[in-house]
Amino acid sequence: MEEKLFKRRVVDEIMNFLKSKEIIVIYGARQVGKTSLLRYLIEHHIKKNVFYMDLEIPNLLDLCNQGAESVSKYIIEKGADEKQKIFLIIDEIQYMDDPTKFLKIMHDHYSQIKVIVSGSSTFEIRKKFKESLVGRTVNFEVYPLSFEEFLIFKNKNYKLSKENTSAMNNELIEMAEEYVRFGGYPKIVLESSEEKKQIYLSQIISNYVRKDIRDIGNIRNISSFNKLLEILASQSGQLLNVLELSNTLKINRETITEYLDLLENTFIIKRINPYHKNLRSELSKNPKIFFLDTGMMHLLWLKEFPKVIHGNALETFVFLELVKLNKKINFWRTTNKQEVDFIVKNKELYAIEVKSNFQNADNRSLKFFSEQYKCKTAVIGLKGEKNGKYIWELVKEIE
Protein backbone atom coordinates (compact mmCIF):
# COMPACT_ATOMS: atom_id res chain seq x y z
CA MET A 1 0.00 0.00 0.00
CA GLU A 2 1.40 3.40 -0.96
CA GLU A 3 2.37 5.67 1.91
CA LYS A 4 -0.08 8.50 2.54
CA LEU A 5 1.57 11.90 2.28
CA PHE A 6 0.68 14.52 4.88
CA LYS A 7 1.14 18.25 4.58
CA ARG A 8 3.78 19.59 6.97
CA ARG A 9 3.71 23.08 8.48
CA VAL A 10 6.87 24.10 6.57
CA VAL A 11 5.22 23.48 3.15
CA ASP A 12 3.55 26.90 3.05
CA GLU A 13 6.86 28.61 3.88
CA ILE A 14 8.64 26.70 1.10
CA MET A 15 5.88 27.52 -1.39
CA ASN A 16 6.71 31.22 -1.06
CA PHE A 17 10.09 30.50 -2.70
CA LEU A 18 9.12 27.99 -5.43
CA LYS A 19 9.12 30.71 -8.09
CA SER A 20 12.19 32.57 -6.85
CA LYS A 21 15.74 32.05 -8.09
CA GLU A 22 17.25 30.89 -4.78
CA ILE A 23 18.15 27.26 -4.20
CA ILE A 24 15.85 25.81 -1.53
CA VAL A 25 17.81 23.88 1.12
CA ILE A 26 15.83 21.60 3.48
CA TYR A 27 17.68 20.43 6.61
CA GLY A 28 16.64 17.89 9.20
CA ALA A 29 17.56 14.75 11.10
CA ARG A 30 17.26 11.35 9.47
CA GLN A 31 13.69 10.01 9.36
CA VAL A 32 11.94 13.29 10.25
CA GLY A 33 10.13 13.20 6.91
CA LYS A 34 12.28 15.23 4.51
CA THR A 35 11.84 12.76 1.63
CA SER A 36 8.08 12.58 2.23
CA LEU A 37 8.02 16.38 2.26
CA LEU A 38 9.80 16.47 -1.10
CA ARG A 39 7.33 13.91 -2.48
CA TYR A 40 4.43 16.01 -1.16
CA LEU A 41 5.80 19.07 -2.97
CA ILE A 42 6.16 17.06 -6.18
CA GLU A 43 2.69 15.49 -6.06
CA HIS A 44 0.68 18.46 -4.78
CA HIS A 45 2.48 21.55 -6.05
CA ILE A 46 5.17 21.01 -8.67
CA LYS A 47 3.54 18.07 -10.50
CA LYS A 48 5.35 18.31 -13.87
CA ASN A 49 8.80 18.83 -15.35
CA VAL A 50 10.32 17.63 -12.09
CA PHE A 51 13.33 15.32 -11.63
CA TYR A 52 14.18 13.65 -8.33
CA MET A 53 17.64 12.31 -7.46
CA ASP A 54 18.43 10.35 -4.29
CA LEU A 55 22.18 10.57 -3.68
CA GLU A 56 22.15 7.43 -1.56
CA ILE A 57 21.96 5.72 -4.99
CA PRO A 58 25.63 5.43 -6.08
CA ASN A 59 25.22 6.05 -9.83
CA LEU A 60 23.18 9.23 -9.19
CA LEU A 61 25.82 10.43 -6.73
CA ASP A 62 28.51 9.76 -9.35
CA LEU A 63 26.48 11.72 -11.91
CA CYS A 64 26.14 14.76 -9.62
CA ASN A 65 29.83 14.63 -8.77
CA GLN A 66 30.57 14.93 -12.51
CA GLY A 67 29.12 18.44 -12.35
CA ALA A 68 26.20 20.68 -13.26
CA GLU A 69 26.62 20.24 -17.01
CA SER A 70 26.36 16.44 -16.75
CA VAL A 71 23.22 16.69 -14.59
CA SER A 72 21.64 19.22 -16.97
CA LYS A 73 22.29 16.92 -19.95
CA TYR A 74 20.90 13.95 -18.00
CA ILE A 75 17.57 15.56 -17.14
CA ILE A 76 17.15 16.85 -20.71
CA GLU A 77 17.78 13.31 -22.00
CA LYS A 78 15.15 12.13 -19.50
CA GLY A 79 12.59 14.40 -21.16
CA ALA A 80 12.81 17.77 -19.45
CA ASP A 81 10.87 20.50 -21.28
CA GLU A 82 13.45 23.28 -21.68
CA LYS A 83 10.73 25.81 -22.56
CA GLN A 84 9.24 25.48 -19.08
CA LYS A 85 10.68 25.84 -15.58
CA ILE A 86 12.51 22.62 -14.68
CA PHE A 87 12.55 21.43 -11.06
CA LEU A 88 15.57 19.44 -9.91
CA ILE A 89 15.20 17.86 -6.47
CA ILE A 90 18.30 16.35 -4.88
CA ASP A 91 17.90 14.30 -1.70
CA GLU A 92 20.87 13.89 0.71
CA ILE A 93 23.08 16.58 -0.87
CA GLN A 94 25.72 16.14 1.87
CA TYR A 95 27.09 13.05 0.09
CA MET A 96 28.42 15.13 -2.82
CA ASP A 97 32.16 15.84 -2.95
CA ASP A 98 31.74 19.55 -3.67
CA PRO A 99 28.08 20.61 -3.42
CA THR A 100 29.05 24.31 -3.25
CA LYS A 101 30.61 24.37 -6.72
CA PHE A 102 27.75 22.32 -8.18
CA LEU A 103 25.00 24.50 -6.68
CA LYS A 104 26.77 27.77 -7.50
CA ILE A 105 27.04 26.78 -11.18
CA MET A 106 23.40 25.58 -11.25
CA HIS A 107 22.25 28.87 -9.71
CA ASP A 108 24.39 31.16 -11.87
CA HIS A 109 24.29 29.39 -15.26
CA TYR A 110 21.12 27.26 -15.39
CA SER A 111 18.42 29.75 -14.48
CA GLN A 112 15.68 27.62 -16.07
CA ILE A 113 16.37 24.91 -13.46
CA LYS A 114 14.93 25.47 -9.98
CA VAL A 115 17.00 23.43 -7.52
CA ILE A 116 15.66 22.03 -4.24
CA VAL A 117 18.01 20.00 -2.04
CA SER A 118 17.77 18.20 1.29
CA GLY A 119 20.43 17.23 3.80
CA SER A 120 20.60 15.27 7.05
CA SER A 121 23.61 16.95 8.59
CA THR A 122 24.42 20.63 8.83
CA PHE A 123 27.80 19.50 10.16
CA GLU A 124 28.66 17.90 6.83
CA ILE A 125 26.86 20.53 4.77
CA ARG A 126 28.60 23.42 6.55
CA LYS A 127 31.90 21.67 6.06
CA LYS A 128 31.23 21.41 2.33
CA PHE A 129 29.11 24.53 1.70
CA LYS A 130 31.30 27.59 1.33
CA GLU A 131 30.51 31.30 1.75
CA SER A 132 30.17 31.64 -2.02
CA LEU A 133 26.61 30.27 -1.64
CA VAL A 134 25.54 33.19 0.56
CA GLY A 135 22.58 34.92 -1.09
CA ARG A 136 21.98 31.96 -3.39
CA THR A 137 20.12 29.71 -0.93
CA VAL A 138 17.11 29.90 1.35
CA ASN A 139 17.10 27.41 4.22
CA PHE A 140 14.30 25.50 5.98
CA GLU A 141 14.65 23.20 8.97
CA VAL A 142 12.36 20.17 9.30
CA TYR A 143 11.81 18.87 12.83
CA PRO A 144 9.98 15.81 14.11
CA LEU A 145 6.23 16.43 13.99
CA SER A 146 4.74 19.29 15.96
CA PHE A 147 1.80 18.40 18.19
CA GLU A 148 -0.62 19.79 15.61
CA GLU A 149 1.03 17.72 12.85
CA PHE A 150 0.95 14.69 15.18
CA LEU A 151 -2.84 15.07 15.49
CA ILE A 152 -3.19 15.24 11.69
CA PHE A 153 -1.09 12.07 11.30
CA LYS A 154 -3.37 10.39 13.89
CA ASN A 155 -6.47 11.51 11.92
CA LYS A 156 -7.62 13.72 14.80
CA ASN A 157 -9.14 16.80 13.23
CA TYR A 158 -9.18 19.13 16.21
CA LYS A 159 -9.34 22.88 15.86
CA LEU A 160 -6.67 23.96 18.31
CA SER A 161 -7.79 27.21 19.86
CA LYS A 162 -8.68 28.86 23.13
CA GLU A 163 -12.33 27.94 22.57
CA ASN A 164 -11.89 24.17 22.98
CA THR A 165 -14.51 22.51 25.17
CA SER A 166 -13.49 20.83 28.41
CA ALA A 167 -14.16 17.40 26.87
CA MET A 168 -12.00 18.22 23.85
CA ASN A 169 -9.19 19.48 26.06
CA ASN A 170 -9.32 16.21 28.03
CA GLU A 171 -8.87 14.29 24.77
CA LEU A 172 -6.04 16.61 23.77
CA ILE A 173 -4.33 16.01 27.13
CA GLU A 174 -4.41 12.25 26.42
CA MET A 175 -3.00 12.81 22.94
CA ALA A 176 -0.30 15.13 24.32
CA GLU A 177 0.74 12.47 26.83
CA GLU A 178 1.05 9.94 24.00
CA TYR A 179 3.10 12.42 21.97
CA VAL A 180 5.44 13.14 24.90
CA ARG A 181 5.96 9.44 25.64
CA PHE A 182 6.79 8.35 22.09
CA GLY A 183 7.95 11.54 20.36
CA GLY A 184 7.25 12.94 16.91
CA TYR A 185 9.18 10.89 14.35
CA PRO A 186 6.57 10.17 11.63
CA LYS A 187 7.21 6.40 11.44
CA ILE A 188 6.86 6.10 15.22
CA VAL A 189 3.65 8.15 15.26
CA LEU A 190 2.05 6.03 12.53
CA GLU A 191 2.97 2.71 14.20
CA SER A 192 0.34 1.49 16.68
CA SER A 193 2.41 -1.24 18.38
CA GLU A 194 4.48 0.07 21.31
CA GLU A 195 6.96 -2.79 20.81
CA LYS A 196 7.49 -1.84 17.16
CA LYS A 197 7.75 1.85 18.06
CA GLN A 198 10.67 0.96 20.32
CA ILE A 199 12.32 -1.22 17.66
CA TYR A 200 11.97 1.45 14.94
CA LEU A 201 13.21 4.30 17.12
CA SER A 202 16.15 2.20 18.34
CA GLN A 203 17.05 1.63 14.68
CA ILE A 204 16.90 5.38 13.98
CA ILE A 205 19.28 5.99 16.90
CA SER A 206 21.60 3.19 15.77
CA ASN A 207 21.68 4.45 12.17
CA TYR A 208 22.35 7.97 13.40
CA VAL A 209 25.36 6.87 15.45
CA ARG A 210 26.65 4.68 12.61
CA LYS A 211 26.12 7.06 9.68
CA ASP A 212 26.32 10.58 11.07
CA ILE A 213 28.70 10.06 13.95
CA ARG A 214 31.12 7.37 12.90
CA ASP A 215 31.23 8.28 9.21
CA ILE A 216 30.54 12.01 9.03
CA GLY A 217 31.71 13.09 12.49
CA ASN A 218 34.77 10.87 12.22
CA ILE A 219 34.45 9.95 15.91
CA ARG A 220 36.25 6.80 16.91
CA ASN A 221 35.45 6.68 20.63
CA ILE A 222 31.84 5.68 20.05
CA SER A 223 31.34 4.29 23.57
CA SER A 224 32.14 7.66 25.19
CA PHE A 225 29.91 9.41 22.67
CA ASN A 226 27.04 7.01 23.44
CA LYS A 227 27.50 7.59 27.16
CA LEU A 228 27.35 11.35 26.59
CA LEU A 229 24.09 10.87 24.64
CA GLU A 230 22.58 8.96 27.57
CA ILE A 231 23.64 11.58 30.12
CA LEU A 232 22.33 14.46 28.00
CA ALA A 233 19.02 12.63 27.50
CA SER A 234 18.60 12.50 31.29
CA GLN A 235 19.39 16.23 31.49
CA SER A 236 17.09 17.62 28.79
CA GLY A 237 15.77 20.95 30.06
CA GLN A 238 18.67 21.44 32.47
CA LEU A 239 21.70 23.70 32.54
CA LEU A 240 24.63 22.38 30.54
CA ASN A 241 27.82 21.96 32.55
CA VAL A 242 30.70 21.03 30.24
CA LEU A 243 33.22 20.72 33.09
CA GLU A 244 30.97 18.28 34.95
CA LEU A 245 30.48 16.20 31.78
CA SER A 246 34.22 16.24 31.19
CA ASN A 247 34.91 14.92 34.70
CA THR A 248 32.18 12.27 34.50
CA LEU A 249 33.25 10.91 31.12
CA LYS A 250 36.98 11.54 31.60
CA ILE A 251 37.11 13.38 28.27
CA ASN A 252 38.66 16.82 27.86
CA ARG A 253 36.37 19.83 27.60
CA GLU A 254 37.33 20.58 23.99
CA THR A 255 36.17 17.10 22.94
CA ILE A 256 32.88 17.47 24.87
CA THR A 257 32.28 20.79 23.10
CA GLU A 258 33.08 19.18 19.74
CA TYR A 259 30.57 16.38 20.49
CA LEU A 260 27.91 18.92 21.51
CA ASP A 261 28.42 20.88 18.29
CA LEU A 262 28.09 17.66 16.30
CA LEU A 263 24.88 16.70 18.14
CA GLU A 264 23.39 20.13 17.47
CA ASN A 265 24.44 20.13 13.81
CA THR A 266 22.86 16.71 13.27
CA PHE A 267 19.54 17.84 14.83
CA ILE A 268 19.59 15.71 18.00
CA ILE A 269 19.89 18.51 20.58
CA LYS A 270 19.51 22.26 20.75
CA ARG A 271 21.10 24.67 23.20
CA ILE A 272 19.40 27.87 24.32
CA ASN A 273 21.14 30.77 26.01
CA PRO A 274 20.13 32.72 29.11
CA TYR A 275 18.26 35.99 28.72
CA HIS A 276 20.20 38.84 30.29
CA LYS A 277 19.74 42.53 29.88
CA ASN A 278 19.36 44.92 32.78
CA LEU A 279 20.02 43.18 36.09
CA ARG A 280 23.47 42.48 37.53
CA SER A 281 22.11 39.31 39.15
CA GLU A 282 21.15 37.72 35.82
CA LEU A 283 23.18 34.68 34.76
CA SER A 284 24.65 35.00 31.29
CA LYS A 285 26.85 31.97 30.61
CA ASN A 286 25.73 28.33 30.80
CA PRO A 287 23.11 27.36 28.21
CA LYS A 288 20.28 24.89 28.69
CA ILE A 289 20.15 21.76 26.58
CA PHE A 290 17.07 20.16 25.02
CA PHE A 291 16.59 17.00 23.00
CA LEU A 292 14.68 17.55 19.77
CA ASP A 293 12.52 14.46 20.26
CA THR A 294 11.05 13.20 23.54
CA GLY A 295 10.78 9.59 22.33
CA MET A 296 14.48 9.47 21.50
CA MET A 297 15.23 11.19 24.81
CA HIS A 298 13.29 8.49 26.70
CA LEU A 299 14.93 5.54 24.93
CA LEU A 300 18.43 6.90 25.49
CA TRP A 301 17.72 7.83 29.11
CA LEU A 302 15.31 5.15 30.40
CA LYS A 303 15.83 2.43 27.74
CA GLU A 304 12.04 2.31 27.38
CA PHE A 305 9.00 4.52 26.93
CA PRO A 306 7.74 5.71 30.35
CA LYS A 307 4.25 5.04 31.67
CA VAL A 308 4.10 8.48 33.29
CA ILE A 309 5.51 11.78 32.06
CA HIS A 310 8.46 13.20 33.96
CA GLY A 311 8.75 16.95 34.49
CA ASN A 312 11.72 17.42 32.19
CA ALA A 313 9.88 15.58 29.40
CA LEU A 314 6.97 18.04 29.62
CA GLU A 315 9.36 21.00 29.58
CA THR A 316 11.11 19.48 26.55
CA PHE A 317 7.72 19.06 24.84
CA VAL A 318 6.87 22.73 25.42
CA PHE A 319 10.30 23.75 24.11
CA LEU A 320 9.76 21.67 20.95
CA GLU A 321 6.44 23.36 20.29
CA LEU A 322 8.03 26.78 20.71
CA VAL A 323 11.13 26.06 18.62
CA LYS A 324 8.97 24.89 15.70
CA LEU A 325 7.47 28.39 15.58
CA ASN A 326 10.91 29.73 14.59
CA LYS A 327 10.94 32.32 17.36
CA LYS A 328 13.93 33.39 19.46
CA ILE A 329 13.91 31.34 22.69
CA ASN A 330 15.90 31.92 25.88
CA PHE A 331 15.52 31.10 29.56
CA TRP A 332 16.08 33.37 32.56
CA ARG A 333 17.93 32.72 35.78
CA THR A 334 19.47 34.85 38.52
CA THR A 335 22.16 34.34 41.14
CA ASN A 336 19.46 34.19 43.83
CA LYS A 337 17.73 31.25 42.09
CA GLN A 338 14.89 33.09 40.40
CA GLU A 339 14.09 31.26 37.18
CA VAL A 340 11.71 31.40 34.22
CA ASP A 341 11.66 28.37 31.92
CA PHE A 342 11.29 30.19 28.60
CA ILE A 343 11.53 33.74 27.32
CA VAL A 344 10.11 33.95 23.79
CA LYS A 345 10.56 36.99 21.56
CA ASN A 346 7.68 37.49 19.18
CA LYS A 347 6.08 40.84 18.43
CA GLU A 348 5.81 40.89 22.21
CA LEU A 349 8.00 39.31 24.87
CA TYR A 350 6.56 36.22 26.59
CA ALA A 351 7.74 34.73 29.88
CA ILE A 352 6.63 31.09 30.20
CA GLU A 353 6.68 28.70 33.15
CA VAL A 354 6.02 24.95 32.70
CA LYS A 355 4.41 22.80 35.42
CA SER A 356 3.16 19.21 35.11
CA ASN A 357 0.28 20.21 37.41
CA PHE A 358 -1.25 23.69 37.31
CA GLN A 359 -1.65 23.57 41.10
CA ASN A 360 2.13 23.39 41.59
CA ALA A 361 2.72 26.73 39.91
CA ASP A 362 4.81 29.25 41.85
CA ASN A 363 4.47 32.49 39.92
CA ARG A 364 6.84 34.71 41.91
CA SER A 365 9.69 34.56 39.36
CA LEU A 366 7.24 35.17 36.50
CA LYS A 367 5.78 38.14 38.33
CA PHE A 368 9.23 39.60 39.08
CA PHE A 369 10.40 39.16 35.48
CA SER A 370 7.23 40.71 34.04
CA GLU A 371 7.62 43.71 36.36
CA GLN A 372 11.19 44.22 35.13
CA TYR A 373 10.52 43.70 31.41
CA LYS A 374 6.81 44.53 30.96
CA CYS A 375 6.03 41.28 29.13
CA LYS A 376 3.19 38.79 28.77
CA THR A 377 3.28 35.73 31.03
CA ALA A 378 1.92 32.19 30.76
CA VAL A 379 1.86 29.13 33.00
CA ILE A 380 1.74 25.95 30.90
CA GLY A 381 0.49 22.68 32.39
CA LEU A 382 -1.33 19.45 31.58
CA LYS A 383 -2.83 18.18 34.83
CA GLY A 384 -4.93 19.59 37.64
CA GLU A 385 -7.54 22.32 37.69
CA LYS A 386 -6.63 24.61 34.83
CA ASN A 387 -4.99 27.80 36.01
CA GLY A 388 -3.07 28.90 32.93
CA LYS A 389 -2.83 27.64 29.36
CA TYR A 390 -2.32 24.39 27.54
CA ILE A 391 0.62 24.50 25.14
CA TRP A 392 -1.62 24.27 22.05
CA GLU A 393 -3.43 27.43 23.20
CA LEU A 394 -0.17 29.33 23.64
CA VAL A 395 1.11 28.18 20.23
CA LYS A 396 -1.99 29.59 18.54
CA GLU A 397 -1.53 32.86 20.42
CA ILE A 398 2.13 33.24 19.46
CA GLU A 399 2.27 31.89 15.88
Residue pairs with C-beta under 8 A, 6 or more apart in sequence:
3 36
5 36
5 39
5 40
5 43
5 44
6 36
6 40
6 149
6 152
6 153
6 186
7 40
7 44
7 152
8 33
8 37
8 40
8 142
8 145
8 149
9 146
9 148
9 149
9 324
10 26
10 37
10 140
10 141
10 142
11 37
11 40
11 41
11 45
13 140
14 24
14 26
14 41
14 140
15 45
17 24
17 138
18 24
18 45
18 46
18 114
20 138
21 107
21 111
22 107
22 136
22 137
22 138
23 103
23 106
23 107
23 115
23 116
23 117
23 133
23 136
23 137
23 138
24 114
24 115
24 116
24 117
24 137
24 138
24 140
25 93
25 117
25 118
25 119
25 125
25 137
25 138
25 139
25 140
26 34
26 37
26 38
26 116
26 117
26 118
26 119
26 139
26 140
26 141
26 142
27 118
27 119
27 120
27 122
27 125
27 139
27 140
27 141
27 142
27 267
28 34
28 118
28 120
28 141
28 142
28 143
28 267
29 120
29 144
29 208
29 266
29 267
29 268
29 292
29 293
30 120
30 204
30 207
30 208
30 211
30 212
31 185
31 186
31 187
31 204
32 142
32 143
32 144
32 185
32 186
32 267
33 142
33 145
33 186
34 91
34 118
34 120
34 142
35 54
35 91
35 118
36 186
37 118
37 142
38 52
38 89
38 91
38 116
38 118
41 89
41 116
42 50
42 52
42 87
42 89
46 87
48 84
49 80
49 81
49 84
49 85
49 86
49 87
50 86
50 87
50 88
50 89
51 75
51 78
51 80
51 86
51 87
51 88
51 89
52 89
52 91
53 60
53 63
53 64
53 71
53 88
53 89
53 90
53 91
54 60
54 91
54 92
55 61
55 64
55 90
55 91
55 92
55 93
55 95
55 96
56 91
56 92
56 95
61 95
61 96
63 70
63 71
63 74
64 70
64 71
64 90
64 96
64 102
65 96
65 97
65 98
67 101
67 102
67 105
68 102
68 105
68 106
68 109
68 110
69 105
71 88
71 102
71 106
72 110
72 113
75 86
75 88
75 113
76 82
80 86
82 112
85 112
85 114
86 112
86 113
86 114
87 113
87 114
87 116
88 106
88 113
88 114
88 115
88 116
89 115
89 116
89 117
90 115
90 116
90 117
90 118
91 117
91 118
92 118
92 119
92 120
93 99
93 103
93 117
93 118
93 119
93 125
94 119
94 120
94 121
94 124
94 125
94 128
94 216
96 102
96 128
97 128
98 128
99 117
99 125
99 128
99 129
100 128
100 129
100 130
100 132
100 133
103 115
103 117
103 133
103 136
103 137
104 132
104 133
104 136
106 113
106 115
107 115
107 136
108 136
119 125
120 212
120 266
120 267
121 212
121 216
121 265
121 266
122 265
122 266
122 267
123 212
123 216
123 217
123 261
123 262
123 265
123 266
124 216
126 265
141 267
143 184
143 267
143 292
143 320
143 323
143 324
144 183
144 184
144 185
144 186
144 292
144 293
144 320
145 153
145 184
145 185
145 186
145 189
146 184
146 320
146 321
146 324
146 395
147 175
147 176
147 179
147 184
147 317
147 321
147 391
147 392
147 395
148 160
148 392
148 395
149 184
150 175
150 179
150 184
150 189
151 157
151 158
151 160
151 175
153 186
153 189
153 190
154 175
154 189
156 171
156 175
158 164
158 168
158 171
158 172
160 172
160 392
160 393
160 395
160 396
161 393
161 396
162 393
162 396
162 397
164 172
164 393
169 386
169 390
172 390
172 392
173 382
173 383
173 390
176 317
176 382
176 390
176 391
176 392
177 309
177 382
179 189
179 294
179 317
180 294
180 309
180 313
180 314
180 317
181 294
181 295
181 298
181 305
181 306
181 309
182 188
182 189
182 194
182 197
182 201
182 294
182 295
182 305
183 201
183 293
183 294
183 295
183 296
183 297
183 298
184 293
184 294
184 295
184 320
185 200
185 201
185 204
185 293
185 295
185 296
187 200
187 204
188 197
188 200
188 201
188 295
191 197
191 200
194 305
197 295
197 305
198 299
198 304
198 305
201 295
201 296
201 299
202 299
204 296
205 296
205 299
205 300
208 266
208 268
209 222
209 225
209 226
209 229
212 262
212 266
213 219
213 222
213 225
213 262
213 266
214 220
214 222
216 266
217 262
217 266
219 225
219 259
219 262
221 251
224 249
224 251
225 259
227 249
228 245
228 249
228 251
228 256
228 259
229 263
229 268
229 300
230 300
230 301
231 245
231 248
231 249
232 263
232 269
232 289
232 291
232 300
233 291
233 296
233 297
233 298
233 300
233 301
234 301
235 289
235 312
236 269
236 289
236 290
236 291
236 297
236 301
236 312
236 313
236 315
236 316
237 288
237 289
237 290
237 311
237 312
237 315
237 316
237 319
238 288
238 289
238 312
239 286
239 287
239 288
239 333
240 260
240 271
240 286
240 287
240 288
240 289
241 286
242 253
242 256
242 257
242 260
243 253
245 251
245 256
246 252
246 253
246 256
249 256
251 259
260 269
260 271
260 289
263 269
264 270
264 271
267 292
268 291
268 292
268 296
269 289
269 290
269 291
269 292
270 289
270 290
270 292
270 319
270 323
271 287
271 288
271 289
271 290
272 287
272 288
272 290
272 319
272 329
272 330
272 331
273 287
273 330
274 282
274 283
274 284
274 285
274 286
274 287
274 288
274 330
274 331
274 332
274 333
275 282
275 330
275 331
275 332
275 343
276 282
276 283
276 284
276 332
277 373
278 372
278 373
279 334
279 372
281 334
281 335
281 336
281 338
282 332
282 333
282 334
283 333
283 334
283 335
288 331
290 316
290 319
290 320
290 323
291 297
291 316
292 320
292 323
293 320
294 313
294 316
294 317
294 320
295 305
297 313
297 316
298 304
298 305
298 306
298 313
299 305
306 313
309 356
309 382
311 356
314 354
314 356
314 382
315 341
315 354
317 391
318 341
318 342
318 352
318 354
318 380
318 391
319 329
319 342
321 391
321 392
321 394
321 395
322 329
322 342
322 344
322 352
322 395
322 398
323 329
325 395
325 398
325 399
327 344
327 345
327 346
327 398
328 344
328 345
329 342
329 343
329 344
329 345
330 342
330 343
330 345
331 339
331 340
331 341
331 342
331 343
332 338
332 339
332 340
332 343
332 351
332 365
332 369
333 339
333 340
338 364
338 365
338 368
338 369
339 365
340 351
340 352
340 353
340 365
340 366
340 369
341 352
341 353
341 354
342 350
342 351
342 352
342 354
343 349
343 350
343 351
343 352
343 369
343 375
344 350
344 352
344 398
346 398
348 375
348 376
349 373
349 374
349 375
349 376
350 375
350 376
350 377
350 378
350 394
350 398
351 366
351 369
351 370
351 373
351 375
351 376
351 377
351 378
352 377
352 378
352 379
352 380
352 394
353 361
353 363
353 365
353 366
353 377
353 378
353 379
353 380
354 379
354 380
354 381
355 361
355 379
355 380
355 381
355 388
356 381
356 382
356 383
357 381
357 382
357 383
357 384
358 379
358 381
358 383
358 384
358 385
358 386
358 387
358 388
359 384
359 385
359 387
360 384
361 379
361 381
361 387
361 388
363 377
363 379
366 377
366 379
367 377
369 375
369 377
370 376
370 377
378 388
378 389
378 394
379 387
379 388
379 389
380 388
380 389
380 390
380 391
380 394
381 387
381 388
381 390
382 390
389 397
